[in-house]
Amino acid sequence: TDSRRVALYLLASAAALLSNLSFALLIPIQLRWWLGGAVQTRAARRRWLLATLGVALVVAAPWVPQIARTWDWRRLEPARAEVQGETPLRQGGTFHPGAVPFAAYSFSVGFTYGPSLRELRHETSWATIRRHLPAVLSASIVFGALGVLGLVAVVRRRRAADTLLWLVAPALLVSYFATQNFKPFNPRYLAVCMPVVVLLFAGALADLRGRLRALMICAVVGVWGVALSQHYLLPQYGREDYRGALRVVRAGFRPGEQVLAVGSEEPVLFYARGLSAQRWWIGHVDRPIRWRETWTEATSQASGTWVVLSRSEDLDPQDRFATWLDQHYPQAPRWQMPGVRVWHIPGGGVLDAQGVQH
């Protein structure tokens, strides 16, 4: 109940909450820590807990209206029947049985060991896994063994309950959100679990002795070394080159033109800051009439449009939008960077009923 320590905790919690709302997934373990401890300090802990909740509400208050409007909270009802015509938030569904194992795999080696993210976005069949089977098996053996030994270590240290609340409870909540079509499953939502994963690996290595520990450390360094080298040296494992794409845009950008962010919008808008930029939702490809209407509305007021397209696989797995651009603007200059494509469409881009530009 040291006020200085509580103040530091409040600052850290506020920063975590502002960083990502997934910090709320740690409420079970946080409550265990606050409500446990010596009996004589529990009353004081409860008072500080109420103060902490008050600070959290104040910090999150600016986002509460948007959260209430954006998410359909009715979907979290356990007995809710799926509404007829309800579409999944992601193409093909919001949850897959391999989601949790993939999250554990990504926590162990990142996204640059084995199948690349771009491969997985375009092809999620077992053929992708088979092409990278040696890498997948080696990572699974090394970090699977460390995970099991780490669980033994925390049980021996009587920290199993903390581990379950920190690691398993968030995974169950995120999985439930996905099965209810409330929020798609994504490993980044479980990033709050990463510290305890590292602690499991550290506990396992601490309990090993002699040559066995040295062998396991060499295996970890070897796998991570390959992952890091592929990240820095192989383009297919690199991040989408938004910076390079917007460098091209800035070099040719003229007054009166605009940038249109399509697919993954936020990185484009970040690197396009200072330029006239807006979003265009690629989900309109399923409704051709609405597609042309919104396209004309988005492009008619500019003397030219720089279309920056990335991560369109979820809403446009057949790549219809890019094909349409190539067909209707055959003279438009185009560029391709890792994971990002750019078109420069001169003129207003206004289309008639047949989709012909005027």
Phi, psi and chi 1 to 4 in degrees:
 res  aa     phi    psi   chi1   chi2   chi3   chi4
   1 THR       -   12.3   58.9      -      -      -
   2 ASP   -57.1  121.4 -175.3  -15.9      -      -
   3 SER   -60.7  -34.0   58.3      -      -      -
   4 ARG   -65.4  -43.0 -178.6  178.2  -60.4  177.5
   5 ARG   -66.3  -39.6  -68.0 -178.5  179.7  179.6
   6 VAL   -64.0  -40.6  172.8      -      -      -
   7 ALA   -61.4  -42.5      -      -      -      -
   8 LEU   -63.8  -40.3  -70.9  173.5      -      -
   9 TYR   -62.1  -42.8  171.5   82.5      -      -
  10 LEU   -62.7  -42.5  -71.5  175.0      -      -
  11 LEU   -63.8  -44.4  -72.3  173.8      -      -
  12 ALA   -64.2  -40.8      -      -      -      -
  13 SER   -66.2  -41.8  -61.8      -      -      -
  14 ALA   -62.1  -42.7      -      -      -      -
  15 ALA   -63.7  -41.4      -      -      -      -
  16 ALA   -64.7  -41.2      -      -      -      -
  17 LEU   -66.9  -39.4 -166.8   58.4      -      -
  18 LEU   -69.1  -29.1  -71.0  171.9      -      -
  19 SER   -69.9  -44.4  172.6      -      -      -
  20 ASN  -164.7  135.2 -161.2  -57.3      -      -
  21 LEU   -68.0  -12.3  -73.9  175.1      -      -
  22 SER   -65.1  -11.1   61.3      -      -      -
  23 PHE   -57.0  -27.3  177.7   69.1      -      -
  24 ALA   -63.8  -19.7      -      -      -      -
  25 LEU   -66.7  -15.2  -65.0  171.6      -      -
  26 LEU   -90.6    7.8  -66.0 -177.5      -      -
  27 ILE   -55.7  -43.5  -72.2  176.1      -      -
  28 PRO   -57.9  -46.8  -27.5   36.5      -      -
  29 ILE   -71.0  -34.5 -177.2   66.6      -      -
  30 GLN   -63.7  -42.9  -58.8  -76.8  -37.0      -
  31 LEU   -63.2  -38.9  -71.2  176.3      -      -
  32 ARG   -61.1  -43.2  173.0  176.7  167.1   81.3
  33 TRP   -67.5  -41.3  -70.3  -18.9      -      -
  34 TRP   -69.7  -40.0  -85.3  105.9      -      -
  35 LEU   -92.3   -4.1  -59.8  177.2      -      -
  36 GLY   -90.6 -152.6      -      -      -      -
  37 GLY    82.4 -169.8      -      -      -      -
  38 ALA   -65.5  145.3      -      -      -      -
  39 VAL   -60.7  -39.4  175.2      -      -      -
  40 GLN   -68.2  -15.7   58.1  -91.4   28.1      -
  41 THR  -106.3    0.3   63.7      -      -      -
  42 ARG   -66.4  -37.8  -72.8 -178.4 -176.6  174.5
  43 ALA   -62.2  -45.2      -      -      -      -
  44 ALA   -63.9  -38.5      -      -      -      -
  45 ARG   -62.3  -40.1  -74.9  172.0  176.7  -94.6
  46 ARG   -64.0  -39.2  -68.4 -169.3 -172.9   97.9
  47 ARG   -64.9  -43.3  -70.8 -165.0  -64.3  -90.0
  48 TRP   -66.4  -33.2  -78.1  116.4      -      -
  49 LEU   -62.6  -43.4  175.1   58.5      -      -
  50 LEU   -63.0  -38.7  -69.3  174.7      -      -
  51 ALA   -64.0  -39.7      -      -      -      -
  52 THR   -63.4  -44.0  -59.7      -      -      -
  53 LEU   -62.6  -38.9  -67.4  175.1      -      -
  54 GLY   -62.2  -44.3      -      -      -      -
  55 VAL   -62.6  -42.1  170.1      -      -      -
  56 ALA   -61.7  -41.4      -      -      -      -
  57 LEU   -65.2  -39.2  -71.2  173.9      -      -
  58 VAL   -66.1  -42.8  170.1      -      -      -
  59 VAL   -64.2  -41.8  169.5      -      -      -
  60 ALA   -84.1   -9.6      -      -      -      -
  61 ALA   -53.0  -42.6      -      -      -      -
  62 PRO   -61.1  -24.4  -24.1   34.8      -      -
  63 TRP   -97.3  -11.4  -71.3  -88.4      -      -
  64 VAL   -58.8  -47.0  169.6      -      -      -
  65 PRO   -59.1  -41.2  -24.2   35.2      -      -
  66 GLN   -66.3  -40.2 -177.7   67.3   21.7      -
  67 ILE   -62.3  -42.6  -68.5  170.9      -      -
  68 ALA   -64.3  -35.6      -      -      -      -
  69 ARG   -79.6  -35.1  -71.3 -166.8  -58.3  -92.9
  70 THR   -79.8  -44.7  -57.5      -      -      -
  71 TRP   -92.3  138.8  -67.7  -20.7      -      -
  72 ASP   -90.4   92.7 -173.8   -3.6      -      -
  73 TRP   -67.1  -19.1  -64.3   92.3      -      -
  74 ARG   -63.6  -23.2  -65.0  168.2  -61.1  178.4
  75 ARG   -69.3  -14.0  -64.2 -175.1  179.4 -172.4
  76 LEU   -83.6   -5.5  -68.3 -179.5      -      -
  77 GLU   -65.9  124.1  -62.3  174.9   10.6      -
  78 PRO   -58.1  -36.9  -23.3   33.6      -      -
  79 ALA   -93.2   11.2      -      -      -      -
  80 ARG   -65.5  132.3 -177.6 -173.4   74.8   95.0
  81 ALA   -88.5  140.8      -      -      -      -
  82 GLU   -64.8  130.4 -173.8  172.1  -53.6      -
  83 VAL   -71.3  137.7  178.7      -      -      -
  84 GLN   -60.4  131.5 -173.8  175.3    3.7      -
  85 GLY    85.3   -0.2      -      -      -      -
  86 GLU   -68.3  127.9 -179.6  179.7  -48.2      -
  87 THR  -101.2  146.4   56.9      -      -      -
  88 PRO   -66.4  151.7   22.5  -31.8      -      -
  89 LEU   -66.6  -22.5  -61.5  175.8      -      -
  90 ARG  -127.3  147.9  -70.5  -81.5  176.2   88.0
  91 GLN   -57.7  126.4 -175.0   77.2   20.4      -
  92 GLY    86.2    0.7      -      -      -      -
  93 GLY   114.3  162.4      -      -      -      -
  94 THR  -100.5   -5.4   52.7      -      -      -
  95 PHE  -143.6  146.8 -174.4   75.3      -      -
  96 HIS  -138.0  144.0 -173.5  -82.3      -      -
  97 PRO   -56.3  -26.2  -25.2   33.9      -      -
  98 GLY   -84.7    3.2      -      -      -      -
  99 ALA   -63.9  -48.3      -      -      -      -
 100 VAL   -67.9  -45.4  173.8      -      -      -
 101 PRO   -58.3  -37.5  -25.1   34.1      -      -
 102 PHE   -66.6  -37.3  176.2   70.1      -      -
 103 ALA   -62.2  -44.0      -      -      -      -
 104 ALA   -62.7  -40.1      -      -      -      -
 105 TYR   -62.7  -45.3  179.5   86.7      -      -
 106 SER   -67.7  -32.1   63.8      -      -      -
 107 PHE   -66.2  -29.7  -77.9    0.9      -      -
 108 SER   -82.3  -41.6  -57.7      -      -      -
 109 VAL  -128.5    2.1  -64.7      -      -      -
 110 GLY    76.4 -156.2      -      -      -      -
 111 PHE  -111.7   17.1  -62.4  115.0      -      -
 112 THR  -122.5   22.9   60.1      -      -      -
 113 TYR  -130.9  117.3 -169.4   80.0      -      -
 114 GLY    90.6 -145.6      -      -      -      -
 115 PRO   -62.8  137.3  -17.0   29.1      -      -
 116 SER   -79.5  161.3   68.8      -      -      -
 117 LEU   -62.2  -36.9  -75.6  179.3      -      -
 118 ARG   -67.8  -34.2  -79.0 -166.2  -82.5  -81.8
 119 GLU   -63.7  -45.4  -78.0 -178.8  -76.2      -
 120 LEU   -67.0  -32.3  -68.2  173.1      -      -
 121 ARG   -69.0  -35.2  -70.9 -167.2 -171.7  108.4
 122 HIS   -89.7  -26.5  -75.5   91.6      -      -
 123 GLU  -148.9  111.2 -179.0 -173.0   10.4      -
 124 THR  -107.8   19.1   55.7      -      -      -
 125 SER   -81.2  172.4   67.8      -      -      -
 126 TRP   -66.7  -18.6  -77.4  105.4      -      -
 127 ALA   -60.4  -36.5      -      -      -      -
 128 THR   -63.0  -44.4  -51.3      -      -      -
 129 ILE   -65.4  -41.0  -55.0  -60.8      -      -
 130 ARG   -62.1  -35.4  -76.0 -163.5  -65.1  -91.2
 131 ARG   -64.2  -26.6  -74.1 -161.4  -58.8  -89.3
 132 HIS  -116.9   25.9  -61.6  -84.8      -      -
 133 LEU   -58.2  -44.5 -163.3   56.4      -      -
 134 PRO   -57.6  -41.9  -25.9   35.9      -      -
 135 ALA   -66.7  -44.3      -      -      -      -
 136 VAL   -63.1  -43.4  173.3      -      -      -
 137 LEU   -67.0  -43.2  -74.7  177.6      -      -
 138 SER   -62.5  -43.9   61.3      -      -      -
 139 ALA   -65.4  -40.3      -      -      -      -
 140 SER   -64.7  -40.6  -58.7      -      -      -
 141 ILE   -67.9  -49.2  -68.8  170.8      -      -
 142 VAL   -64.0  -53.7  171.1      -      -      -
 143 PHE   -83.5  -23.4  -67.9   98.8      -      -
 144 GLY   -65.1  -43.8      -      -      -      -
 145 ALA   -62.9  -43.3      -      -      -      -
 146 LEU   -62.8  -38.3  -79.4  176.9      -      -
 147 GLY   -63.8  -44.8      -      -      -      -
 148 VAL   -64.4  -46.3  171.1      -      -      -
 149 LEU   -63.8  -33.4  -67.1  173.1      -      -
 150 GLY   -66.7  -39.0      -      -      -      -
 151 LEU   -63.8  -40.1  -71.2  172.6      -      -
 152 VAL   -60.7  -40.5  172.7      -      -      -
 153 ALA   -64.0  -43.8      -      -      -      -
 154 VAL   -71.8  -32.2  -62.5      -      -      -
 155 VAL   -64.8  -43.6  168.9      -      -      -
 156 ARG   -63.2  -31.4 -172.6  169.6   61.3   81.3
 157 ARG   -89.5    5.8  -69.0  170.1  172.3   82.3
 158 ARG    60.1   41.6  -61.7 -179.8  179.8  178.1
 159 ARG  -120.8   24.4  -59.0  -54.4  -64.4  -93.3
 160 ALA   -64.7  -40.4      -      -      -      -
 161 ALA   -63.9  -43.1      -      -      -      -
 162 ASP   -60.9  -42.2  -72.5  -17.8      -      -
 163 THR   -63.1  -43.7  -57.8      -      -      -
 164 LEU   -63.6  -43.2  -70.5  174.1      -      -
 165 LEU   -69.7  -30.8  -72.7  174.0      -      -
 166 TRP   -84.0  -33.9 -164.9  -17.2      -      -
 167 LEU  -103.6  -50.0 -174.5   63.4      -      -
 168 VAL   -80.5  -41.5  177.9      -      -      -
 169 ALA   -59.0  -47.9      -      -      -      -
 170 PRO   -61.5  -38.2  -25.9   36.1      -      -
 171 ALA   -63.8  -40.0      -      -      -      -
 172 LEU   -66.5  -41.5  -70.6  175.2      -      -
 173 LEU   -64.6  -46.8  -76.1  170.2      -      -
 174 VAL   -64.5  -38.4  171.7      -      -      -
 175 SER   -64.9  -39.8  -60.7      -      -      -
 176 TYR   -64.4  -43.7 -179.9   71.9      -      -
 177 PHE   -55.5  -42.3  -67.8  164.9      -      -
 178 ALA   -70.0  -42.4      -      -      -      -
 179 THR   -67.4  -24.7   56.6      -      -      -
 180 GLN   -88.7    5.3  -65.8  -66.8  103.5      -
 181 ASN    59.1   33.1 -160.4   28.3      -      -
 182 PHE   -94.6  -39.5  175.8   75.4      -      -
 183 LYS  -153.7  130.0 -168.7   77.1  173.8  171.0
 184 PRO   -63.1  149.7  -17.9   29.7      -      -
 185 PHE   -75.8  132.0 -172.1   99.4      -      -
 186 ASN  -147.9  134.3 -166.6  -57.1      -      -
 187 PRO   -55.2  -28.1  -27.2   35.4      -      -
 188 ARG   -67.5  -24.0   74.8  173.1 -176.2  -91.3
 189 TYR   -68.3  -19.6  -60.5  148.2      -      -
 190 LEU  -100.8   13.7  -66.7  176.4      -      -
 191 ALA   -58.7  -24.8      -      -      -      -
 192 VAL   -65.2  -16.7  -68.0      -      -      -
 193 CYS   -86.1  -11.3  -59.6      -      -      -
 194 MET   -57.9  -41.0 -170.5   64.6 -168.9      -
 195 PRO   -57.3  -40.8  -26.9   36.1      -      -
 196 VAL   -72.9  -27.8   78.5      -      -      -
 197 VAL   -64.0  -44.7  173.1      -      -      -
 198 VAL   -61.9  -39.9  174.2      -      -      -
 199 LEU   -64.2  -37.0  -72.0  174.2      -      -
 200 LEU   -62.3  -46.1  -74.5  175.7      -      -
 201 PHE   -62.9  -42.2  -65.6  159.6      -      -
 202 ALA   -65.0  -40.9      -      -      -      -
 203 GLY   -62.7  -39.3      -      -      -      -
 204 ALA   -64.1  -46.7      -      -      -      -
 205 LEU   -66.0  -34.2  -69.2  173.0      -      -
 206 ALA   -65.4  -31.8      -      -      -      -
 207 ASP   -84.5  -19.7  -76.7   -2.3      -      -
 208 LEU   -75.7  157.4  -68.1  174.4      -      -
 209 ARG  -134.0  153.5  -65.6  -71.3 -177.2  -88.4
 210 GLY    58.3 -135.5      -      -      -      -
 211 ARG   -65.1  -32.1  -67.8 -178.1  179.0  177.7
 212 LEU   -65.7  -40.9 -171.7   55.2      -      -
 213 ARG   -65.0  -44.5  177.9 -165.4  -74.8  179.7
 214 ALA   -60.8  -41.1      -      -      -      -
 215 LEU   -63.4  -42.8  177.8   63.7      -      -
 216 MET   -68.2  -39.0 -170.3   61.3   75.7      -
 217 ILE   -62.9  -42.1  -69.1  174.8      -      -
 218 CYS   -62.7  -39.5  -71.9      -      -      -
 219 ALA   -64.3  -43.3      -      -      -      -
 220 VAL   -63.7  -47.1  170.3      -      -      -
 221 VAL   -61.8  -38.8  170.5      -      -      -
 222 GLY   -63.9  -47.0      -      -      -      -
 223 VAL   -64.9  -46.9  170.1      -      -      -
 224 TRP   -65.9  -33.0  -76.4   -6.1      -      -
 225 GLY   -63.8  -43.6      -      -      -      -
 226 VAL   -63.6  -44.5  171.7      -      -      -
 227 ALA   -60.2  -44.5      -      -      -      -
 228 LEU   -67.9  -40.6  -73.4  171.6      -      -
 229 SER   -65.9  -38.3   64.5      -      -      -
 230 GLN   -67.5  -35.2  -68.3 -175.3  156.2      -
 231 HIS   -62.0  -42.0  169.3   69.7      -      -
 232 TYR   -88.7  -22.7  -71.9  110.7      -      -
 233 LEU  -111.2  -25.6  -59.5  177.0      -      -
 234 LEU  -106.7  119.7  -60.7 -176.5      -      -
 235 PRO   -58.3  -33.6  -23.5   33.6      -      -
 236 GLN   -67.0  -17.7   63.9  -94.2   33.4      -
 237 TYR   -99.6   -5.6  -73.1  102.0      -      -
 238 GLY   -75.9  167.7      -      -      -      -
 239 ARG   -73.0  161.5  -63.6  177.3 -179.7  176.9
 240 GLU   -59.2  136.4  -71.2   88.7  -13.3      -
 241 ASP   -88.5   69.0 -170.3    8.4      -      -
 242 TYR   -66.5  -36.2  -67.8  103.6      -      -
 243 ARG   -63.7  -44.5 -175.2  179.3  -60.7  175.8
 244 GLY   -65.4  -37.9      -      -      -      -
 245 ALA   -63.8  -45.4      -      -      -      -
 246 LEU   -74.2  -20.5  -91.4  -63.4      -      -
 247 ARG   -66.0  -40.0 -169.7  179.7  -62.0  121.0
 248 VAL   -64.0  -43.8  167.8      -      -      -
 249 VAL   -61.3  -47.4  172.5      -      -      -
 250 ARG   -63.1  -33.9  -71.3 -178.0 -178.0  -84.7
 251 ALA   -66.0  -30.7      -      -      -      -
 252 GLY  -110.4    0.2      -      -      -      -
 253 PHE   -68.2  136.7 -164.2   86.2      -      -
 254 ARG  -123.5  155.0  -63.1  -67.1  179.5  -93.1
 255 PRO   -56.0  137.5  -26.2   35.6      -      -
 256 GLY    93.9  -10.8      -      -      -      -
 257 GLU   -90.2  174.1  -66.0 -173.3  -29.7      -
 258 GLN  -145.2  162.8   66.7  169.7  -14.7      -
 259 VAL  -107.1  132.9  177.4      -      -      -
 260 LEU  -114.0  113.1 -151.6   61.1      -      -
 261 ALA   -87.3  121.3      -      -      -      -
 262 VAL  -127.7  134.9 -175.4      -      -      -
 263 GLY    92.4 -110.6      -      -      -      -
 264 SER   -85.7  105.9 -175.8      -      -      -
 265 GLU   -88.9  -40.3  -57.4  157.9   -7.3      -
 266 GLU   -60.8  -44.6  -66.0  -57.4  -32.0      -
 267 PRO   -61.2  -36.6  -22.0   33.7      -      -
 268 VAL   -64.3  -46.6  177.0      -      -      -
 269 LEU   -64.8  -32.2  -62.9  177.3      -      -
 270 PHE   -65.7  -49.5  175.8   80.8      -      -
 271 TYR   -77.4  -13.4  -74.0  108.0      -      -
 272 ALA   -95.8    7.9      -      -      -      -
 273 ARG   -58.8  138.1   59.0 -168.8 -174.9  -82.7
 274 GLY    97.8  -18.4      -      -      -      -
 275 LEU  -102.7  159.6  -56.2  177.5      -      -
 276 SER   -71.9  116.9  175.3      -      -      -
 277 ALA  -143.3  148.8      -      -      -      -
 278 GLN  -151.8  169.1   63.9  172.3  -47.7      -
 279 ARG   -92.4  153.2  -61.8  172.9  172.2   85.2
 280 TRP  -136.4  122.3 -173.1   79.4      -      -
 281 TRP   -79.5  120.4 -170.7   51.0      -      -
 282 ILE   -74.0  -11.2 -161.1  170.1      -      -
 283 GLY   -63.0  -14.8      -      -      -      -
 284 HIS   -68.6   -9.3  -70.1  -49.9      -      -
 285 VAL   -63.8  -18.9  -63.5      -      -      -
 286 ASP   -79.9  -10.4  -70.7  -34.2      -      -
 287 ARG  -130.5   92.1  -64.2  175.7  -70.8  173.4
 288 PRO   -55.0  -41.1  -25.5   34.1      -      -
 289 ILE   -66.1  -47.6  -64.5  176.5      -      -
 290 ARG   -63.5  -35.1 -176.9   60.3  177.9  157.0
 291 TRP   -55.3  -53.1  176.8   -9.3      -      -
 292 ARG   -65.9  -37.5  -73.0 -163.9  -67.3  -90.2
 293 GLU   -62.5  -50.7  -70.5  175.5  -10.6      -
 294 THR   -69.4  -33.0   57.9      -      -      -
 295 TRP   -65.2  -46.9  177.0 -100.9      -      -
 296 THR   -62.0  -42.2  -61.9      -      -      -
 297 GLU   -62.3  -38.4  179.7 -177.5  -16.2      -
 298 ALA   -75.8  -29.3      -      -      -      -
 299 THR  -108.5  -13.4   58.8      -      -      -
 300 SER   -70.9  -22.2   59.6      -      -      -
 301 GLN   -92.3   -0.7  -58.7  -57.6  -44.7      -
 302 ALA  -111.2  149.6      -      -      -      -
 303 SER   -77.0  -12.9   60.1      -      -      -
 304 GLY  -169.7  151.8      -      -      -      -
 305 THR  -128.8  127.7  -62.7      -      -      -
 306 TRP   -98.3  108.1  -66.9   82.3      -      -
 307 VAL   -89.6  122.1 -179.8      -      -      -
 308 VAL  -115.9  112.1 -175.9      -      -      -
 309 LEU  -113.8  132.5  173.3   67.0      -      -
 310 SER  -157.1  154.8   63.5      -      -      -
 311 ARG    46.7   53.6  -62.4 -168.1 -172.9 -176.3
 312 SER   -96.0    3.9   58.2      -      -      -
 313 GLU   -64.7  -33.2  -62.8   84.1    5.4      -
 314 ASP   -67.3  -46.7  -74.1  -29.4      -      -
 315 LEU   -94.3  -16.8  -65.8  172.6      -      -
 316 ASP  -140.9   65.4 -175.3   20.8      -      -
 317 PRO   -63.8  -24.9   21.0  -31.5      -      -
 318 GLN   -86.0    1.4  -73.9   79.8   38.8      -
 319 ASP    58.8   39.4 -152.8   23.9      -      -
 320 ARG   -67.8  -34.2  -70.3  172.1  -69.1  174.7
 321 PHE   -65.1  -47.0  176.8   65.0      -      -
 322 ALA   -63.1  -41.0      -      -      -      -
 323 THR   -62.1  -41.1  -57.4      -      -      -
 324 TRP   -63.9  -42.7  178.1   82.2      -      -
 325 LEU   -60.2  -44.8  -77.8  178.9      -      -
 326 ASP   -63.3  -36.3  -70.6  -23.1      -      -
 327 GLN   -75.1  -40.8  -69.4  174.3  -12.2      -
 328 HIS   -90.5  -16.2  -71.5   80.9      -      -
 329 TYR  -131.1   61.7  -54.3  100.4      -      -
 330 PRO   -62.6  -24.9   22.8  -33.4      -      -
 331 GLN   -89.3   -4.7  -55.5  -56.7  -41.9      -
 332 ALA   -70.5  129.0      -      -      -      -
 333 PRO   -61.3  146.7  -18.9   31.5      -      -
 334 ARG  -142.4  151.5   64.0 -151.5   64.9 -162.0
 335 TRP  -135.2  153.4  -62.2  -98.2      -      -
 336 GLN  -135.4  122.0 -176.3  155.9   -8.0      -
 337 MET  -112.8  170.2  -67.0   77.4  177.1      -
 338 PRO   -54.2  110.8  -28.1   35.9      -      -
 339 GLY    78.7   -0.3      -      -      -      -
 340 VAL  -136.5  135.0 -173.5      -      -      -
 341 ARG  -121.1  144.6  -73.2  171.8  -75.9  177.9
 342 VAL  -130.1  134.9  177.8      -      -      -
 343 TRP  -123.1  142.9  -71.1  -99.7      -      -
 344 HIS  -113.5  109.3 -178.8 -145.7      -      -
 345 ILE  -103.9  108.0  -59.8  171.8      -      -
 346 PRO   -74.3  158.3   25.8  -31.3      -      -
 347 GLY    79.5 -175.1      -      -      -      -
 348 GLY   -77.1  -19.7      -      -      -      -
 349 GLY    71.4   22.0      -      -      -      -
 350 VAL   -76.4  134.4 -179.0      -      -      -
 351 LEU  -113.9  144.7  -56.3  177.3      -      -
 352 ASP   -88.1 -171.8   61.8   17.4      -      -
 353 ALA   -62.6  -25.2      -      -      -      -
 354 GLN   -90.5    2.0  -74.8   71.2   44.9      -
 355 GLY    81.5   21.3      -      -      -      -
 356 VAL   -96.8  134.6  177.6      -      -      -
 357 GLN   -75.1  142.0 -178.3 -176.4   11.3      -
 358 HIS  -127.7      -  -65.7  -81.4      -      -
